[in-house]
Amino acid sequence: MNCKVCGVPLQQGARFCPNCGTATDGPHQENSAPSQPSSQASTDDTAQILPQQPILPPTYASQAAPPWAPTQESGPPQHWPPVQTPPTQESHAETPMSPFQPATPLPYYQNNSANRGATMPPTTDNRQGIRPKRERNRAGCAVGCLTIIVILLLVVGAGWIFLLRPYLHNIAETQIDSALTTGVQQIPTTLPALPTGITIPPIPITDTTINNLFVLSLAPNNPIKNLTAQITPDGIGISFQVYGLSNGISMKPEVQSGHLVATNIGITGPFSLIMSPDELKPLLNRHLADAQNRIKYTIQSVQLKDHEMDLSLGAAQAA
């Protein structure tokens, strides 16, 4: 037996065409009445069986039955081409979602995800583009640091030369001048007069005598501490401390035109930063001249020994 619509051969007792789904006519209609539930069965034995209506092929409605809704027994599976409808906002909102079917993303998110993947630059290009920037940044940072260091050095140097050093130089000069003035005042103003024709023996001056003069000349609140002198054949060395920092002054006394002067002056320690030998020399020579004026005699020669300095006096100075 063949289908009346499409002509496809049918199996014995088939109720539907497996190709087009058209109901077939045959003796199977006697037993093809669907069974009705017991609650809807008729008690009338004389009821006539209504002819079965042809079953139309299923259509896709806008609303799908929920997965738990009871379904009616149907015939063999039929192959219908799927009907594709464009997704709309209303269909997504009205159609219930099955727990076994993943949710379809909205077009907005589909476009965004597609655009994001299309516009994302490759990772290798990003790294290659960043490396030169890092090198330039490092070079610029190094140049900036060097510039800042140079500026700081210039500022510190200018502040030291024009502000701090003159201030400290004045303080040191004042303290040294005060100490030497006090020491010179300890020398007797005049020596006893000697008869004519008698030579004055050399006057010995030891380093102990000089140290005693230093002790008498320094005040307790003076920042110069531990001021000591040491006489050697090479010269006279003076060591002292200022705020805990050790310093030293060296010189060699000589006689020039009957006057004792200081030569070969050297300064060591931090004190050399605030006073140079050329600045210290006039200060020392002035106080040596004051000491010679107090004894009223000229000096013929000076001889240095270990811990002792001998002065040979000449004629008395005119009053």
JODAUR-V377954 format. One record per residue. RES is the residue in one small letter. NEAR is the number of other ideal C-beta (glycine too) atoms within 8 Angstrom. D_LAST is the distance of its C-alpha to the last C-alpha in Angstrom with 1 decimal. Layout:
BEGIN
res->RES near->NEAR d_last->D_LAST
res->RES near->NEAR d_last->D_LAST
END
This chain:
BEGIN
res->m near->6 d_last->168.7
res->n near->7 d_last->166.2
res->c near->12 d_last->163.9
res->k near->7 d_last->165.5
res->v near->7 d_last->162.2
res->c near->8 d_last->160.4
res->g near->6 d_last->163.2
res->v near->10 d_last->161.2
res->p near->5 d_last->163.5
res->l near->11 d_last->163.4
res->q near->5 d_last->163.9
res->q near->5 d_last->166.8
res->g near->6 d_last->166.3
res->a near->10 d_last->163.1
res->r near->8 d_last->162.4
res->f near->12 d_last->159.7
res->c near->14 d_last->159.0
res->p near->8 d_last->156.0
res->n near->7 d_last->155.1
res->c near->9 d_last->155.5
res->g near->8 d_last->156.0
res->t near->11 d_last->159.3
res->a near->9 d_last->161.7
res->t near->13 d_last->164.9
res->d near->5 d_last->168.5
res->g near->7 d_last->170.6
res->p near->4 d_last->172.4
res->h near->10 d_last->169.0
res->q near->9 d_last->168.9
res->e near->5 d_last->171.2
res->n near->5 d_last->168.5
res->s near->8 d_last->165.6
res->a near->6 d_last->165.4
res->p near->4 d_last->162.1
res->s near->4 d_last->162.2
res->q near->6 d_last->161.5
res->p near->6 d_last->159.8
res->s near->5 d_last->162.1
res->s near->4 d_last->160.9
res->q near->5 d_last->162.0
res->a near->7 d_last->165.4
res->s near->4 d_last->168.5
res->t near->4 d_last->171.4
res->d near->5 d_last->173.9
res->d near->4 d_last->175.7
res->t near->4 d_last->177.2
res->a near->6 d_last->173.8
res->q near->4 d_last->173.6
res->i near->5 d_last->170.7
res->l near->4 d_last->168.9
res->p near->5 d_last->168.4
res->q near->8 d_last->164.9
res->q near->4 d_last->162.7
res->p near->6 d_last->161.1
res->i near->7 d_last->157.5
res->l near->5 d_last->155.1
res->p near->8 d_last->152.3
res->p near->5 d_last->149.1
res->t near->5 d_last->146.6
res->y near->5 d_last->142.9
res->a near->5 d_last->142.2
res->s near->5 d_last->138.9
res->q near->7 d_last->138.8
res->a near->7 d_last->139.3
res->a near->6 d_last->140.9
res->p near->6 d_last->138.6
res->p near->7 d_last->138.8
res->w near->3 d_last->140.5
res->a near->6 d_last->143.4
res->p near->3 d_last->146.8
res->t near->6 d_last->148.3
res->q near->4 d_last->151.9
res->e near->3 d_last->153.4
res->s near->4 d_last->153.6
res->g near->5 d_last->155.2
res->p near->5 d_last->153.7
res->p near->3 d_last->150.3
res->q near->9 d_last->150.3
res->h near->4 d_last->147.9
res->w near->6 d_last->146.7
res->p near->4 d_last->144.0
res->p near->4 d_last->140.8
res->v near->5 d_last->140.2
res->q near->4 d_last->136.5
res->t near->6 d_last->135.2
res->p near->4 d_last->131.7
res->p near->7 d_last->129.7
res->t near->6 d_last->129.0
res->q near->5 d_last->127.0
res->e near->6 d_last->130.2
res->s near->10 d_last->131.9
res->h near->10 d_last->128.9
res->a near->6 d_last->128.7
res->e near->7 d_last->132.5
res->t near->9 d_last->133.3
res->p near->6 d_last->132.8
res->m near->6 d_last->130.8
res->s near->7 d_last->132.4
res->p near->5 d_last->130.4
res->f near->4 d_last->131.2
res->q near->6 d_last->130.2
res->p near->3 d_last->126.5
res->a near->5 d_last->125.3
res->t near->6 d_last->125.1
res->p near->7 d_last->121.6
res->l near->7 d_last->121.4
res->p near->7 d_last->121.0
res->y near->6 d_last->117.6
res->y near->8 d_last->116.3
res->q near->9 d_last->118.2
res->n near->8 d_last->116.6
res->n near->8 d_last->113.1
res->s near->9 d_last->113.6
res->a near->8 d_last->114.9
res->n near->8 d_last->112.1
res->r near->8 d_last->109.5
res->g near->7 d_last->110.8
res->a near->6 d_last->111.1
res->t near->6 d_last->107.6
res->m near->6 d_last->105.6
res->p near->6 d_last->103.6
res->p near->6 d_last->103.8
res->t near->6 d_last->101.2
res->t near->6 d_last->100.2
res->d near->8 d_last->99.4
res->n near->9 d_last->97.1
res->r near->8 d_last->95.1
res->q near->7 d_last->94.8
res->g near->8 d_last->93.6
res->i near->8 d_last->91.0
res->r near->8 d_last->89.3
res->p near->7 d_last->87.7
res->k near->8 d_last->86.4
res->r near->8 d_last->84.8
res->e near->8 d_last->83.1
res->r near->8 d_last->81.8
res->n near->8 d_last->80.6
res->r near->8 d_last->78.8
res->a near->8 d_last->77.1
res->g near->8 d_last->76.1
res->c near->8 d_last->74.8
res->a near->8 d_last->72.6
res->v near->8 d_last->71.2
res->g near->8 d_last->70.6
res->c near->8 d_last->68.8
res->l near->8 d_last->66.6
res->t near->8 d_last->65.8
res->i near->8 d_last->64.8
res->i near->8 d_last->62.6
res->v near->8 d_last->60.8
res->i near->8 d_last->60.3
res->l near->8 d_last->58.9
res->l near->8 d_last->56.5
res->l near->8 d_last->55.3
res->v near->8 d_last->54.9
res->v near->8 d_last->53.0
res->g near->8 d_last->50.8
res->a near->8 d_last->50.0
res->g near->9 d_last->49.3
res->w near->9 d_last->47.0
res->i near->7 d_last->45.0
res->f near->7 d_last->44.8
res->l near->8 d_last->44.9
res->l near->7 d_last->44.5
res->r near->11 d_last->41.8
res->p near->8 d_last->39.3
res->y near->8 d_last->39.9
res->l near->9 d_last->39.4
res->h near->11 d_last->36.4
res->n near->8 d_last->34.6
res->i near->9 d_last->35.5
res->a near->12 d_last->34.3
res->e near->11 d_last->31.0
res->t near->8 d_last->30.4
res->q near->11 d_last->31.3
res->i near->11 d_last->29.2
res->d near->10 d_last->26.1
res->s near->10 d_last->26.7
res->a near->14 d_last->27.3
res->l near->12 d_last->24.1
res->t near->11 d_last->22.0
res->t near->12 d_last->23.6
res->g near->12 d_last->23.1
res->v near->11 d_last->19.4
res->q near->6 d_last->19.1
res->q near->8 d_last->20.8
res->i near->8 d_last->18.0
res->p near->6 d_last->16.1
res->t near->5 d_last->12.6
res->t near->7 d_last->11.3
res->l near->8 d_last->13.5
res->p near->4 d_last->14.7
res->a near->4 d_last->13.4
res->l near->5 d_last->16.0
res->p near->4 d_last->17.7
res->t near->3 d_last->17.5
res->g near->3 d_last->20.1
res->i near->6 d_last->20.5
res->t near->3 d_last->20.3
res->i near->8 d_last->19.2
res->p near->4 d_last->22.2
res->p near->8 d_last->22.4
res->i near->9 d_last->21.7
res->p near->7 d_last->24.9
res->i near->9 d_last->25.1
res->t near->10 d_last->28.7
res->d near->12 d_last->30.4
res->t near->7 d_last->31.4
res->t near->8 d_last->27.8
res->i near->11 d_last->27.4
res->n near->11 d_last->30.7
res->n near->8 d_last->29.7
res->l near->11 d_last->26.7
res->f near->13 d_last->29.3
res->v near->7 d_last->31.6
res->l near->9 d_last->29.1
res->s near->12 d_last->28.0
res->l near->12 d_last->31.5
res->a near->4 d_last->33.6
res->p near->4 d_last->37.3
res->n near->3 d_last->38.5
res->n near->10 d_last->36.3
res->p near->7 d_last->38.6
res->i near->11 d_last->36.6
res->k near->9 d_last->38.2
res->n near->6 d_last->38.1
res->l near->12 d_last->34.7
res->t near->10 d_last->34.3
res->a near->11 d_last->32.4
res->q near->10 d_last->33.8
res->i near->13 d_last->32.1
res->t near->9 d_last->34.3
res->p near->5 d_last->33.9
res->d near->5 d_last->34.5
res->g near->10 d_last->31.8
res->i near->14 d_last->31.0
res->g near->10 d_last->33.6
res->i near->11 d_last->33.3
res->s near->11 d_last->36.6
res->f near->13 d_last->37.3
res->q near->10 d_last->40.2
res->v near->12 d_last->40.5
res->y near->5 d_last->43.7
res->g near->4 d_last->45.3
res->l near->9 d_last->44.5
res->s near->7 d_last->42.7
res->n near->14 d_last->39.8
res->g near->13 d_last->37.4
res->i near->14 d_last->34.1
res->s near->12 d_last->33.4
res->m near->12 d_last->30.4
res->k near->11 d_last->29.1
res->p near->14 d_last->25.4
res->e near->8 d_last->24.2
res->v near->11 d_last->21.1
res->q near->6 d_last->20.5
res->s near->3 d_last->17.9
res->g near->8 d_last->15.8
res->h near->11 d_last->16.2
res->l near->11 d_last->18.9
res->v near->10 d_last->21.5
res->a near->10 d_last->25.0
res->t near->8 d_last->28.1
res->n near->7 d_last->31.9
res->i near->12 d_last->31.8
res->g near->9 d_last->35.2
res->i near->13 d_last->36.8
res->t near->9 d_last->40.1
res->g near->9 d_last->42.4
res->p near->8 d_last->43.0
res->f near->14 d_last->39.2
res->s near->10 d_last->39.4
res->l near->5 d_last->41.7
res->i near->9 d_last->39.1
res->m near->10 d_last->35.9
res->s near->7 d_last->35.6
res->p near->8 d_last->33.2
res->d near->5 d_last->31.8
res->e near->10 d_last->31.1
res->l near->13 d_last->29.5
res->k near->10 d_last->27.2
res->p near->7 d_last->24.7
res->l near->12 d_last->24.6
res->l near->12 d_last->23.8
res->n near->10 d_last->21.2
res->r near->8 d_last->19.3
res->h near->13 d_last->19.3
res->l near->13 d_last->18.4
res->a near->9 d_last->15.2
res->d near->10 d_last->14.6
res->a near->11 d_last->15.4
res->q near->12 d_last->13.1
res->n near->8 d_last->10.0
res->r near->11 d_last->11.3
res->i near->11 d_last->11.5
res->k near->10 d_last->8.0
res->y near->12 d_last->10.4
res->t near->11 d_last->12.3
res->i near->14 d_last->16.0
res->q near->8 d_last->18.6
res->s near->7 d_last->21.8
res->v near->12 d_last->23.6
res->q near->8 d_last->27.1
res->l near->13 d_last->29.5
res->k near->9 d_last->32.3
res->d near->6 d_last->34.8
res->h near->8 d_last->33.2
res->e near->11 d_last->29.9
res->m near->13 d_last->26.8
res->d near->11 d_last->24.8
res->l near->11 d_last->21.2
res->s near->12 d_last->20.1
res->l near->12 d_last->16.4
res->g near->8 d_last->14.9
res->a near->5 d_last->12.0
res->a near->7 d_last->8.8
res->q near->8 d_last->6.3
res->a near->3 d_last->3.7
res->a near->3 d_last->0.0
END
